[in-house]
Amino acid sequence: MTIYTTAAASRGEVEHDPLLSAVRDGVTVYDLGRPLFAGMPQSPNHPAYTHTLPRRHGDRVRPDGGSAANDMLVMGTHVGTHIDALAHVSQDGRLYGGADADEACVGGLYPDHGVHTVAPMVCRGVLLDVPATLGADSCEPGYEITPADLDATVRRQGTEVGAGDVVLIRSGWGRRFTDPDRAVYIGGESGVPGVGEAGARWLAGRGVRAAGADTIAFECLAPGQGHSVLPAHRVLLVESGVYIIEAMALDEPARDGVHEFTFVLSPLPLFGATGSPVRPLALVGRRPSAGDAEEGGRRG
């Protein structure tokens, strides 16, 4: 993951947009998305990421000596860091709002539940660092993060969860994403930590807009069970209309003690698709330093 920091700009003109003013004061940007590369760990349920160059430099050279290269990508929409649309999961033949899953699919597309209906998100984000609350570097394989764990993390951090927030739950499992054995992150034999049905209801009950995690699925995956049952997906997507973001990079903001921030995410407008790759960002404003206070006093 990459962290970007914008420098404060000169204030030669009067600012009229408070948001632009905050950006010009300097913003730290935490990139919460994973790099996309062939062979990265992913759920075996989805088409893998592949990349090729149909045209390379020199394949065609213009009269002035210029040349260009271009790309072709083939991948599933639930590979790498991605968001699940409400079309992604059904229960007993029904999507969110009680829509018939078969009838909702029109010509191979979901016009009412597809990812194109997910509005861009610029809202409050909360990172719940569960391992820090448990006194560990990472949750154990297959550990179910309970409502009690979430309550304790909220109290420890002082970050209440409110309606419209995006809540990101760090389990510590994300560091396994770069393991040379990609099966480690998938956790088929070991299991993967995460919220179960009770944790999902805790989130839905607080009216969150979306929930994300650093794991391959926003679920507690039992050892050897894989994706055989997905109760958190059912509660959030089907019953509550809460979007899910998976395979996030959350270690850097947790390391820096960043638990509250402006969250930014915009899915690709893939009409009728069940999900989209995303590159979510956590933005933290520049905090005034002692030097800033002294300078302000001199200006006054």
URJO-V436474 format. One record per helix or strand. SS is the DSSP state (h for helix, s for strand). FROM is the first residue (numbers start at 1). LEN is the number of residues. Records with the same first field share a line. If there is no record, write none. Layout:
BEGIN
SS->FROM-LEN, FROM-LEN
END
This chain:
BEGIN
s->3-3, 27-5, 50-6, 61-1, 67-1, 70-5, 82-3, 91-1, 94-1, 100-1, 106-1, 109-1, 121-9, 144-2, 166-5, 192-1, 194-2, 210-4, 221-1, 243-4, 260-6, 275-3, 281-5
h->18-7, 96-3, 101-4, 115-3, 130-5, 147-11, 173-6, 183-4, 197-9, 231-10, 251-5, 290-10
END
